[in-house]
Amino acid sequence: MKSILEPWCNACAASSALRFVDINLRGTAQVMFQNNPLTGVLFLLAIAWGSFSGGAAEVFSGGLLGLVTATLTAMWLRVDAQALGDGLFGYNGILVGLALPTFLPPSPLLWAYVAIGAAVSVVAMLGTANVTKAWSVSALTFPFVITTWLLLLAAAAFAGIGGDAAAAADAIVPIDPAAADPLQPAAFLHGLLQSISQVFLKGDALSALLLLAGLAVSSLAAALLALAGAFLALCTAHALGAESQLVSAGLLGFSPVLTAIALGSVFYSPSVRVLAYAALGTVFTVIVQGALNVAVAPWGISALTAPFVLVSWLFLLPRQHFGRAASE
């Protein structure tokens, strides 16, 4: 892979425009912990397909706006050059840009709202990193979560945004927690793939396959862990009696997918013990997802990736002797 990317890296070194593109591609890939521009291309294709095929072109546009705004903000704030080059200031921005058009109706001010949120996500990233570095853990997607929560809650107060975030909660929180009908094979496969695509707020099987391809070109272990995390999440959620529609829609699986990748291959060196530890964290993420869905429901917002953040921090803080991999 290094030899394949070498011409691209050389071209980026000679062109500031290509370097800017490279930073944004890596920022997209970093949503799932990959520092690879080719992964970023495949991820953007997945987002584009999921958005346009679902009749939500504004979501893709919001993601691009959030990504570029976050990168420009990081450059303006003169952040660490290595971290900037690795895309570590873009992934929260693209998630903010995808989330706001997903949960808020289109309006002229929505784009300004996205740009403000993406810029603030960089500030939140810097602040969170300053706090979490004392415990040797990453900020993860906490800047995206806190920024988006505040923007969604504030939307109800501003007529120009015209937000009704309560619709987001209806899509996440079970209407009938007892409706745990047996999952048919087709529904299970559907849920498996959507658990992966929902990381980018997409419910599309082809998008999931493109995301898996993007992971595989960078890290086969990460791709396998994403599948394993989705499988374990679906089994756990269904065994605990979650509503089958939520399970098959992947709405209880996207945070566990991220937890599985983070604990299984990013922050700890893979081993049998690490995989068992990651599996425990993945199962617990499903439980935390349920808890936070209930907790934020009265506020009319989604839990987003908060379950992944909380569980990953919890499982990284002990710093067990698993042979730590390089962190973000």
C-alpha positions in Angstrom: 0.0 0.0 0.0 2.9 2.3 0.8 4.3 1.9 -2.8 0.8 2.5 -4.3 0.4 5.8 -2.4 4.0 6.9 -2.9 3.3 8.8 -6.2 0.4 10.5 -4.6 2.4 11.5 -1.5 5.1 12.9 -3.8 2.6 14.9 -5.8 1.1 16.2 -2.5 4.5 17.3 -1.4 5.0 19.3 -4.5 1.5 20.9 -4.6 -0.3 22.7 -1.8 -3.6 22.2 -3.5 -3.2 18.4 -3.6 -1.9 18.5 0.0 -5.1 20.1 1.0 -7.1 17.4 -0.8 -5.0 14.8 0.9 -5.6 16.2 4.4 -9.4 16.2 3.8 -9.3 12.6 2.5 -7.4 11.5 5.5 -9.8 13.4 7.7 -12.7 11.4 6.2 -10.9 8.1 6.7 -10.1 9.0 10.4 -13.8 8.6 11.2 -13.0 4.9 11.4 -9.4 5.4 12.5 -7.6 5.1 9.1 -4.9 7.4 8.0 -5.2 6.6 4.3 -6.3 8.9 1.4 -7.6 6.0 -0.7 -9.8 5.0 2.3 -11.0 8.5 2.3 -12.0 8.3 -1.3 -14.0 5.1 -0.8 -15.6 6.6 2.3 -16.7 9.7 0.4 -18.1 7.5 -2.4 -20.1 5.6 0.3 -21.5 8.8 1.7 -22.3 10.2 -1.7 -24.1 7.0 -2.8 -26.1 6.8 0.5 -27.0 10.4 0.3 -28.1 10.7 -3.4 -29.8 7.3 -3.5 -31.8 8.3 -0.5 -32.8 11.6 -2.0 -30.8 13.6 0.6 -28.1 15.4 -1.5 -28.0 18.1 1.1 -26.5 15.6 3.6 -23.5 14.9 1.3 -23.1 18.7 0.7 -23.2 19.3 4.5 -20.5 16.6 5.0 -18.2 18.2 2.5 -18.8 21.7 3.9 -18.1 20.5 7.4 -15.0 18.6 6.4 -13.4 21.5 4.5 -14.5 24.1 7.1 -12.9 22.1 9.9 -9.6 21.7 7.9 -9.5 25.4 7.2 -10.2 26.3 10.8 -7.4 23.9 12.0 -5.0 25.6 9.6 -6.1 29.0 10.8 -5.6 28.0 14.4 -2.1 26.7 13.5 -2.6 23.3 15.0 0.2 20.7 15.1 1.3 20.1 11.5 1.6 16.3 11.9 -1.9 16.0 13.4 -3.3 18.2 10.7 -1.6 16.2 8.0 -3.0 13.0 9.5 -6.5 14.3 9.2 -7.2 14.4 12.9 -9.0 17.7 12.7 -11.4 16.8 9.9 -13.3 13.8 11.0 -15.4 15.5 13.6 -16.2 18.3 11.2 -17.5 15.9 8.5 -19.7 14.1 11.1 -21.2 17.5 12.2 -21.8 18.3 8.5 -23.6 15.0 8.0 -25.6 15.1 11.2 -27.2 18.6 11.0 -28.8 18.2 7.5 -30.0 14.7 8.6 -31.8 16.0 11.7 -32.7 19.6 10.6 -34.8 20.7 7.7 -33.1 22.5 4.8 -33.0 26.3 5.1 -30.7 29.1 3.9 -29.2 29.4 7.4 -28.5 25.6 7.7 -25.2 25.9 5.8 -24.0 28.7 8.1 -25.0 26.5 11.0 -23.0 23.6 9.6 -19.9 25.8 9.0 -20.1 27.2 12.6 -20.5 23.7 14.0 -17.6 22.3 12.0 -15.3 25.2 13.1 -16.3 24.8 16.7 -15.6 21.0 16.5 -12.0 21.9 15.9 -11.9 24.1 19.0 -13.7 21.3 20.9 -11.1 18.8 19.6 -8.2 20.9 20.8 -9.8 21.4 24.2 -10.8 17.8 24.6 -7.3 16.6 23.6 -5.7 18.8 26.1 -7.8 17.2 28.9 -7.6 13.6 27.7 -3.9 13.5 27.0 -3.3 13.4 30.8 -4.8 9.9 30.7 -3.2 8.9 27.4 -6.5 8.5 25.6 -7.8 10.1 22.4 -10.6 12.7 22.1 -12.3 10.2 19.7 -15.6 11.7 18.4 -16.5 13.5 21.6 -16.1 16.9 19.9 -18.6 15.9 17.2 -21.1 14.6 19.9 -21.0 17.7 22.2 -21.0 20.2 19.3 -23.9 18.5 17.5 -25.9 18.0 20.7 -25.7 21.7 21.4 -26.6 22.7 17.9 -29.6 20.4 17.8 -30.9 21.6 21.1 -30.5 25.2 20.1 -32.3 24.8 16.8 -35.6 24.8 18.5 -34.9 28.3 19.8 -34.2 29.8 16.4 -36.9 30.2 13.8 -34.2 30.7 11.1 -33.0 27.1 11.6 -36.5 25.8 12.1 -35.4 22.6 13.8 -37.6 19.9 15.1 -35.0 17.5 16.5 -37.7 15.4 18.2 -38.0 13.5 14.9 -34.4 12.3 15.4 -35.4 10.7 18.7 -38.3 8.9 17.2 -35.9 7.2 14.8 -33.6 6.0 17.5 -35.7 5.2 20.7 -37.8 2.0 20.7 -41.5 2.6 20.4 -42.2 -0.9 21.8 -39.2 -2.4 23.6 -40.9 -5.8 23.8 -41.1 -6.1 20.0 -38.2 -8.5 19.6 -39.4 -10.7 16.8 -37.1 -13.4 15.5 -34.7 -11.9 13.0 -34.9 -13.6 9.6 -31.5 -14.1 7.7 -32.2 -11.3 5.3 -33.1 -8.9 8.1 -30.0 -10.0 10.0 -27.7 -9.3 7.0 -29.5 -6.0 6.5 -28.8 -5.0 10.1 -25.2 -6.2 9.8 -24.5 -3.9 6.9 -26.5 -1.0 8.2 -24.6 -1.1 11.5 -21.5 -0.2 9.5 -23.1 2.4 7.2 -24.8 4.1 10.1 -21.4 5.2 11.3 -21.8 7.9 8.6 -25.6 8.2 9.3 -26.4 6.2 6.2 -28.8 3.3 6.0 -27.6 1.7 2.8 -26.1 -1.7 2.0 -23.8 -0.6 -0.9 -22.5 2.3 1.3 -21.6 -0.3 3.9 -19.7 -2.4 1.3 -17.8 0.7 0.1 -16.9 1.5 3.8 -15.7 -2.1 4.3 -13.6 -1.8 1.1 -12.2 1.4 2.4 -11.2 -0.2 5.7 -9.7 -3.2 3.9 -7.4 -1.2 1.7 -5.9 0.4 4.8 -6.3 -2.4 7.4 -7.8 -5.8 6.9 -8.0 -6.2 10.6 -10.1 -3.1 10.9 -12.5 -4.4 8.2 -12.9 -7.7 9.9 -13.4 -6.1 13.3 -16.1 -3.8 11.9 -17.9 -6.9 10.7 -17.4 -8.8 13.9 -18.5 -5.7 15.9 -21.7 -5.4 13.9 -22.4 -9.1 14.3 -21.8 -9.1 18.0 -23.9 -5.9 18.4 -26.8 -7.4 16.5 -26.7 -10.6 18.5 -26.5 -8.8 21.8 -29.2 -6.3 21.1 -31.6 -9.0 19.9 -30.8 -11.3 22.9 -31.6 -8.4 25.2 -35.0 -7.9 23.6 -34.4 -4.7 21.6 -37.0 -3.8 19.0 -36.3 -5.8 15.9 -36.8 -2.9 13.6 -34.1 -0.9 15.4 -31.7 -3.9 15.3 -32.2 -4.5 11.6 -31.8 -0.8 10.8 -28.3 -0.8 12.4 -29.3 1.9 14.9 -27.9 -0.1 17.8 -24.8 -1.3 16.0 -22.8 1.7 14.7 -21.2 2.7 18.0 -20.3 -0.9 18.8 -18.6 -1.1 15.4 -16.4 1.8 16.3 -15.6 0.3 19.7 -14.6 -3.0 18.1 -12.2 -1.3 15.7 -10.8 1.1 18.4 -10.1 -1.5 21.1 -9.3 -4.4 18.8 -6.8 -2.9 16.4 -6.1 0.8 17.0 -5.3 1.5 20.6 -4.1 -2.0 21.6 -2.0 -4.4 19.5 -4.2 -7.3 18.3 -4.0 -10.5 20.3 -6.4 -13.1 21.6 -6.7 -11.3 25.0 -7.2 -7.9 23.2 -10.0 -9.4 21.0 -11.7 -10.8 24.1 -11.4 -7.4 25.8 -12.7 -5.6 22.6 -15.6 -8.1 22.5 -16.6 -7.2 26.1 -16.4 -3.5 25.2 -18.5 -4.1 22.1 -21.2 -5.8 24.1 -21.2 -3.2 26.7 -21.5 -0.5 24.1 -24.9 -1.9 23.0 -26.1 -1.6 26.6 -24.8 1.9 26.9 -26.4 2.7 23.6 -29.8 1.7 25.0 -29.2 3.7 28.2 -28.3 6.9 26.4 -31.1 6.5 23.9 -33.5 6.5 26.9 -31.6 9.4 28.6 -31.6 11.8 25.6 -35.1 10.9 24.4 -36.8 13.7 26.5 -34.4 16.2 24.8 -35.5 15.1 21.3 -31.9 14.3 20.1 -30.0 11.2 19.1 -27.3 9.7 21.2 -25.0 9.8 18.2 -21.6 8.1 18.9 -21.6 9.0 22.6 -21.9 5.3 23.6 -18.7 4.5 21.6 -16.9 7.4 23.2 -17.8 6.6 26.8 -17.1 2.9 26.6 -13.8 3.4 24.7 -12.6 5.8 27.3 -13.7 3.4 30.0 -11.8 0.5 28.5 -8.7 2.5 27.6 -8.3 4.2 31.0 -7.2 1.0 32.8 -4.2 0.8 30.4 -3.9 -2.9 30.8 -0.7 -4.6 29.5 -2.1 -5.6 26.1 0.8 -4.0 24.1 -0.5 -0.5 23.2 -0.6 0.5 19.6 0.1 4.1 18.6 -2.8 6.3 19.5 -4.2 9.2 17.5 
